[in-house]
Amino acid sequence: MYLWALVYVALTYGYPVIAFMTLPKVDESVNSQAAYDAAAKAQNGALGSNLPFVFFLIPVALFVINVIIAIASKGTRRRVLLNCTRIIKYLLIPFFIAGGLLCVAFFLLMFTPVVIMVFVSPVVIGVLCVMGYVTLLGTVPLMIAYLSKSVKDGKNGKLFSLLIGILQFFFMADVIGTIICAIKERKNQ
């Protein structure tokens, strides 16, 4: 289970890098769509210029895998689920900080004299926000499984678990909720 948490973090950090590396490399002097498509097919195979977008499906796949793991975690101890959630959430803090800084940078680029940035920046910011939120959603199933087990074991109340569960869907509040659960779990020992 702990190995999965580390793989999850590695794949999360890796998918933007892989997507960027698979962008087709085309000579600046080439201005035709056909030349671009030919270069993309030569570099990325059958998917061509669509390959970088395929890598952005990785967070969706990770979310689905975490849902499956959470559902199948009936025999897993409560603390293991909490520790895996902590590993994932704590190690992804720099990822979300970098994403936030990129959003700020693209927002500021909208005010530069380069006119095209007025149109490109909102799209990039939107994509970054959606990808960040899907990544955040991928961390939720393990925490929900932990909260469910803690209620069944009588360690947390239903209202507390509901509140922490709701906080898992908001940036920064999810980490704070996880920290609160970790402190409470330590006191329950």
Rosetta silent file (secondary structure, phi, psi, omega in degrees, C-alpha in Angstrom):
SEQUENCE: MYLWALVYVALTYGYPVIAFMTLPKVDESVNSQAAYDAAAKAQNGALGSNLPFVFFLIPVALFVINVIIAIASKGTRRRVLLNCTRIIKYLLIPFFIAGGLLCVAFFLLMFTPVVIMVFVSPVVIGVLCVMGYVTLLGTVPLMIAYLSKSVKDGKNGKLFSLLIGILQFFFMADVIGTIICAIKERKNQ
SCORE:     score description
SCORE:     0.000 S_00000001
   1 L     0.000  -41.784  179.332    0.000    0.000    0.000 S_00000001
   2 H   -66.113  -35.303  177.771    2.843    2.400    0.839 S_00000001
   3 H   -63.364  -39.308  177.911    4.515    1.566   -2.455 S_00000001
   4 H   -61.647  -40.251  179.568    1.318    2.561   -4.281 S_00000001
   5 H   -59.676  -41.711  179.144    1.370    5.939   -2.515 S_00000001
   6 H   -69.750  -38.642  177.334    4.901    6.577   -3.798 S_00000001
   7 H   -64.825  -40.552  178.143    4.005    5.380   -7.311 S_00000001
   8 H   -57.622  -47.597 -179.524    0.977    7.681   -7.264 S_00000001
   9 H   -64.645  -43.173 -179.570    3.168   10.663   -6.392 S_00000001
  10 H   -62.706  -42.957  178.706    5.799    9.744   -9.002 S_00000001
  11 H   -67.072  -35.195  178.533    3.182    9.419  -11.743 S_00000001
  12 H   -65.571  -43.420  176.853    1.582   12.698  -10.709 S_00000001
  13 H   -70.157  -27.558 -174.432    4.880   14.535  -10.996 S_00000001
  14 H   -81.656  -30.144 -172.127    5.692   12.680  -14.196 S_00000001
  15 H   -66.285  -37.377  176.942    2.629   13.245  -16.358 S_00000001
  16 H   -68.128  -34.777  179.809    3.148   16.973  -17.066 S_00000001
  17 H   -66.349  -45.360 -179.941    6.811   16.345  -17.819 S_00000001
  18 H   -64.338  -42.067  179.393    6.032   13.462  -20.165 S_00000001
  19 H   -62.051  -41.878  179.462    3.290   15.461  -21.890 S_00000001
  20 H   -66.471  -38.297 -178.296    5.665   18.379  -22.424 S_00000001
  21 H   -70.212  -22.565 -178.506    8.410   16.065  -23.728 S_00000001
  22 L   -93.228    2.010  174.142    6.049   14.525  -26.300 S_00000001
  23 L   -61.879  135.515 -177.783    5.083   17.848  -27.868 S_00000001
  24 L   -61.916  135.220  176.490    6.139   17.669  -31.519 S_00000001
  25 L   -95.251  114.205 -176.906    9.447   19.360  -32.320 S_00000001
  26 L  -126.109  142.720  176.524    9.038   21.270  -35.555 S_00000001
  27 L   -60.274  137.674 -177.588   11.398   23.657  -37.304 S_00000001
  28 L   -60.267  -26.301 -177.205   10.319   27.286  -36.777 S_00000001
  29 L   -75.852  -14.304 -179.100   10.351   27.935  -40.522 S_00000001
  30 L   -84.011  121.748 -178.121    7.573   25.362  -41.094 S_00000001
  31 L  -116.517    2.809 -176.462    4.194   27.056  -41.026 S_00000001
  32 L   -96.720  148.662  178.783    1.864   24.449  -42.515 S_00000001
  33 H   -67.269  -34.538 -179.764   -0.412   22.146  -40.546 S_00000001
  34 H   -64.594  -41.159  178.474    0.528   19.206  -42.768 S_00000001
  35 H   -66.490  -38.511  177.912    4.232   19.595  -41.922 S_00000001
  36 H   -63.719  -45.634  179.662    3.369   19.829  -38.229 S_00000001
  37 H   -64.272  -37.685  178.530    1.225   16.686  -38.398 S_00000001
  38 H   -65.634  -42.871  178.818    3.970   14.818  -40.275 S_00000001
  39 H   -65.778  -38.035  179.091    6.561   15.790  -37.657 S_00000001
  40 H   -65.779  -42.006  178.494    4.186   14.773  -34.861 S_00000001
  41 H   -66.139  -38.540  179.081    3.534   11.362  -36.454 S_00000001
  42 H   -65.054  -37.077 -176.956    7.263   10.809  -36.979 S_00000001
  43 H   -82.928  -43.371 -169.877    7.998   11.636  -33.351 S_00000001
  44 H  -109.785    2.170  178.264    5.006   10.158  -31.515 S_00000001
  45 H    81.119 -148.911 -172.271    3.771    7.394  -33.784 S_00000001
  46 H   -62.437  -33.043 -179.066    0.113    6.807  -34.605 S_00000001
  47 H   -75.084  -21.304  175.516   -1.231    9.249  -32.014 S_00000001
  48 H    54.679 -126.425 -175.821    0.900   12.046  -33.458 S_00000001
  49 H   -75.101   -7.147  177.708    0.089   15.448  -32.013 S_00000001
  50 H   -85.778  -12.293 -177.292   -2.587   13.937  -29.743 S_00000001
  51 H   -57.976  -43.602  178.488   -0.075   11.969  -27.644 S_00000001
  52 H   -58.684  -32.349 -179.524    0.634   14.801  -25.145 S_00000001
  53 H   -72.954  -27.681  177.439   -3.104   15.006  -24.431 S_00000001
  54 H   -63.458  -37.225 -179.336   -3.256   11.279  -23.723 S_00000001
  55 H   -67.687  -21.039  176.614   -0.827   11.785  -20.847 S_00000001
  56 L   -77.001   -2.945  172.532   -3.254   14.228  -19.266 S_00000001
  57 L   -85.139   -8.388 -179.601   -5.586   11.259  -18.742 S_00000001
  58 H   -57.840  -44.782  179.038   -3.133    9.860  -16.178 S_00000001
  59 H   -62.398  -32.898  177.146   -4.740   11.731  -13.233 S_00000001
  60 H   -66.336  -43.279  178.058   -8.144   10.342  -14.212 S_00000001
  61 H   -63.622  -40.439  178.465   -6.680    6.826  -14.318 S_00000001
  62 H   -64.276  -38.847  176.666   -5.008    7.377  -10.934 S_00000001
  63 H   -60.798  -47.001 -179.739   -8.337    8.530   -9.490 S_00000001
  64 H   -62.196  -42.496  178.888  -10.073    5.391  -10.758 S_00000001
  65 H   -63.207  -41.731  178.664   -7.307    3.174   -9.355 S_00000001
  66 H   -65.461  -35.575  175.663   -7.543    4.911   -5.964 S_00000001
  67 H   -63.017  -44.427  179.251  -11.320    4.378   -5.929 S_00000001
  68 H   -62.693  -43.838  178.866  -10.777    0.673   -6.621 S_00000001
  69 H   -63.401  -42.505 -179.743   -8.118    0.445   -3.908 S_00000001
  70 H   -63.290  -40.540  179.353  -10.365    2.273   -1.429 S_00000001
  71 H   -67.766  -38.877 -177.234  -13.284   -0.062   -2.168 S_00000001
  72 L   -84.840    7.503 -173.948  -11.055   -3.139   -1.899 S_00000001
  73 H   -91.774   28.824 -177.926   -9.420   -1.946    1.349 S_00000001
  74 H   -60.605  -36.751 -178.992  -11.777   -3.801    3.667 S_00000001
  75 H   -89.489   -3.357 -177.758   -8.939   -5.777    5.234 S_00000001
  76 L   -80.651  140.044  178.486   -6.542   -2.837    5.379 S_00000001
  77 L   -69.259  150.532 -178.390   -5.883   -1.245    8.732 S_00000001
  78 H   -58.028  -44.086 -176.840   -7.190    2.252    9.343 S_00000001
  79 H   -67.077  -32.279  178.118   -3.751    3.700   10.081 S_00000001
  80 H   -64.690  -42.925  178.010   -2.305    2.352    6.830 S_00000001
  81 H   -62.749  -42.754  178.704   -4.964    4.210    4.851 S_00000001
  82 H   -64.698  -43.382 -179.472   -4.261    7.411    6.790 S_00000001
  83 H   -65.000  -39.405  177.013   -0.499    7.071    6.352 S_00000001
  84 H   -64.405  -41.448  176.733   -0.838    6.484    2.603 S_00000001
  85 H   -62.064  -42.341  179.483   -3.070    9.546    2.346 S_00000001
  86 H   -62.925  -44.313  179.273   -0.536   11.577    4.317 S_00000001
  87 H   -57.648  -49.318 -177.567    2.325   10.444    2.075 S_00000001
  88 H   -63.178  -50.963 -175.015    0.421   11.411   -1.061 S_00000001
  89 H   -65.897  -42.681 -178.607   -0.893   14.741    0.206 S_00000001
  90 H   -68.179  -40.012 -179.372    2.349   15.908    1.805 S_00000001
  91 H   -74.303  -18.309  178.394    4.509   14.979   -1.181 S_00000001
  92 L   -89.978   -2.392  178.867    2.135   16.721   -3.596 S_00000001
  93 H   -56.903  -48.139  177.920    2.368   20.085   -1.821 S_00000001
  94 H   -62.217  -32.728  177.800    5.236   21.290   -4.088 S_00000001
  95 H   -60.563  -46.459 -179.346    3.272   20.106   -7.142 S_00000001
  96 H   -72.048  -33.354  175.639    0.307   22.298   -6.217 S_00000001
  97 H   -64.326  -44.720  178.554    2.545   25.243   -5.308 S_00000001
  98 H   -62.671  -41.180  177.798    4.217   25.014   -8.727 S_00000001
  99 H   -63.317  -40.841  177.488    0.812   24.821  -10.415 S_00000001
 100 H   -64.692  -40.607  177.670   -0.381   27.875   -8.507 S_00000001
 101 H   -65.784  -37.431  175.824    2.734   29.813   -9.450 S_00000001
 102 H   -64.096  -39.692  177.098    2.229   28.866  -13.098 S_00000001
 103 H   -62.239  -43.237  178.175   -1.356   30.130  -12.924 S_00000001
 104 H   -63.419  -42.846 -179.023   -0.141   33.429  -11.472 S_00000001
 105 H   -62.648  -44.263  179.243    2.562   33.690  -14.153 S_00000001
 106 H   -69.682  -31.450  174.803    0.090   33.104  -16.986 S_00000001
 107 H   -63.768  -43.209  178.896   -2.339   35.551  -15.419 S_00000001
 108 H   -67.995  -31.640  177.935    0.392   38.199  -15.398 S_00000001
 109 H   -66.160  -20.194  177.592    1.314   37.338  -19.000 S_00000001
 110 L   -64.838  -22.408 -176.325   -2.185   38.411  -20.026 S_00000001
 111 L   -98.725   11.321  177.459   -1.135   41.990  -19.340 S_00000001
 112 L   -84.795  165.559  179.193    1.971   41.930  -21.528 S_00000001
 113 L   -68.871   -8.506  178.540    2.088   43.624  -24.932 S_00000001
 114 L   -77.414  106.826 -170.892    1.942   40.210  -26.615 S_00000001
 115 L   -62.278  -36.310 -175.404   -1.691   40.216  -27.737 S_00000001
 116 L   -63.848  -24.317 -179.238   -2.032   36.460  -28.180 S_00000001
 117 H   -66.959  -22.270  176.333   -1.421   35.909  -24.458 S_00000001
 118 H   -63.277  -30.989 -179.371   -4.806   37.507  -23.753 S_00000001
 119 H   -94.659  -33.580 -176.248   -6.343   34.468  -25.451 S_00000001
 120 H   -78.408  -42.384 -174.698   -3.807   31.772  -24.540 S_00000001
 121 H   -57.876  -46.945  179.232   -3.394   32.528  -20.826 S_00000001
 122 H   -61.814  -34.027  178.292   -7.008   31.886  -19.752 S_00000001
 123 H   -66.996  -46.009  179.962   -6.963   28.549  -21.570 S_00000001
 124 H   -63.297  -43.410  178.882   -3.688   27.513  -19.934 S_00000001
 125 H   -61.769  -42.671  177.923   -4.930   28.642  -16.512 S_00000001
 126 H   -61.457  -44.284  178.970   -8.152   26.684  -17.022 S_00000001
 127 H   -63.404  -44.230  179.139   -6.270   23.536  -18.033 S_00000001
 128 H   -61.959  -41.310  179.747   -3.922   23.862  -15.047 S_00000001
 129 H   -66.122  -43.572  179.264   -6.849   24.329  -12.660 S_00000001
 130 H   -64.329  -44.824 -179.895   -8.755   21.347  -14.042 S_00000001
 131 H   -64.642  -39.312  177.306   -5.667   19.122  -13.945 S_00000001
 132 H   -64.244  -41.462 -178.668   -4.880   20.242  -10.407 S_00000001
 133 H   -70.450  -37.733  176.336   -8.408   19.553   -9.223 S_00000001
 134 H   -64.567  -37.470  175.445   -8.507   16.115  -10.856 S_00000001
 135 H   -63.654  -42.543  177.066   -5.200   15.379   -9.140 S_00000001
 136 H   -61.191  -42.748  179.612   -6.710   16.554   -5.839 S_00000001
 137 H   -62.446  -29.797  178.526   -9.737   14.303   -6.404 S_00000001
 138 H   -65.508  -21.894 -179.576   -7.398   11.355   -6.864 S_00000001
 139 H   -87.826  -13.148 -173.101   -6.245   11.724   -3.253 S_00000001
 140 H   -71.644  -41.984 -172.977   -9.767   11.728   -1.786 S_00000001
 141 H   -57.208  -39.536 -179.592  -10.809    8.016   -1.991 S_00000001
 142 H   -66.603  -37.220  178.571   -8.152    6.763    0.426 S_00000001
 143 H   -68.669  -39.310  177.246   -9.059    9.428    2.975 S_00000001
 144 H   -63.334  -39.475  177.047  -12.762    8.621    2.639 S_00000001
 145 H   -63.460  -41.172  176.488  -11.928    4.936    3.207 S_00000001
 146 H   -61.458  -47.653 -178.480   -9.963    5.910    6.326 S_00000001
 147 H   -61.694  -39.260  178.013  -12.827    8.055    7.638 S_00000001
 148 H   -62.613  -45.089  178.766  -15.305    5.249    7.017 S_00000001
 149 H   -65.642  -36.934 -179.038  -13.140    2.775    8.931 S_00000001
 150 H   -68.734  -32.651  175.888  -12.591    5.223   11.777 S_00000001
 151 H   -69.864  -42.848  179.451  -16.352    5.681   12.197 S_00000001
 152 H   -62.980  -36.312 -179.743  -16.887    1.900   12.146 S_00000001
 153 L   -81.783   -4.940  179.201  -14.141    1.458   14.746 S_00000001
 154 L    77.260   17.098 -178.862  -15.648    4.185   16.918 S_00000001
 155 L   -86.622  -29.681  178.661  -12.531    6.388   16.771 S_00000001
 156 L  -129.237  148.906  176.771  -14.202    9.361   15.035 S_00000001
 157 L   -78.855  163.524 -178.976  -17.741   10.661   15.139 S_00000001
 158 H   -66.666  -40.536 -179.463  -19.958   10.801   12.077 S_00000001
 159 H   -65.769  -43.423  177.390  -20.152   14.615   12.082 S_00000001
 160 H   -60.498  -47.345 -178.600  -16.366   14.967   12.386 S_00000001
 161 H   -65.229  -36.908  177.461  -15.800   12.459    9.586 S_00000001
 162 H   -64.642  -43.808  179.606  -18.383   14.174    7.388 S_00000001
 163 H   -63.333  -46.515  178.848  -16.718   17.554    7.910 S_00000001
 164 H   -64.617  -38.039  177.603  -13.236   16.188    7.175 S_00000001
 165 H   -62.163  -40.314  177.561  -14.643   14.344    4.147 S_00000001
 166 H   -67.450  -39.215 -179.972  -16.082   17.576    2.764 S_00000001
 167 H   -63.360  -22.767 -178.331  -12.790   19.397    3.372 S_00000001
 168 L   -65.771  -14.370 -177.580  -11.022   16.838    1.180 S_00000001
 169 L   -95.811    8.722 -178.930  -12.550   18.465   -1.901 S_00000001
 170 L  -126.607  138.066  178.777  -10.902   21.865   -1.344 S_00000001
 171 L   -58.404  144.055 -179.991   -7.282   22.909   -1.884 S_00000001
 172 L    69.013  -41.119  178.985   -5.278   23.365    1.323 S_00000001
 173 H   -65.919  -29.522  178.878   -8.263   22.344    3.461 S_00000001
 174 H   -65.766  -40.988  179.219   -7.618   18.736    2.450 S_00000001
 175 H   -69.632  -40.957  178.421   -4.098   18.812    3.885 S_00000001
 176 H   -62.615  -42.616  176.643   -5.283   20.572    7.038 S_00000001
 177 H   -62.141  -38.432  178.060   -8.014   17.941    7.472 S_00000001
 178 H   -65.995  -41.271  178.124   -5.460   15.181    6.998 S_00000001
 179 H   -62.834  -43.004  178.759   -3.184   16.748    9.632 S_00000001
 180 H   -61.025  -42.661  178.301   -6.103   16.992   12.064 S_00000001
 181 H   -64.365  -39.280 -179.983   -6.919   13.314   11.493 S_00000001
 182 H   -65.314  -41.227  178.185   -3.280   12.338   12.007 S_00000001
 183 H   -65.348  -44.134 -179.959   -3.130   14.247   15.310 S_00000001
 184 H   -65.290  -38.479  178.936   -6.427   12.746   16.453 S_00000001
 185 H   -65.054  -38.622  179.300   -5.293    9.242   15.433 S_00000001
 186 H   -65.147  -39.182  179.094   -2.088    9.669   17.429 S_00000001
 187 H   -69.871  -27.331 -178.312   -4.117   10.692   20.510 S_00000001
 188 L   -77.690   -7.180 -176.955   -6.429    7.677   20.051 S_00000001
 189 L   -66.323    0.000    0.000   -3.574    5.185   20.414 S_00000001
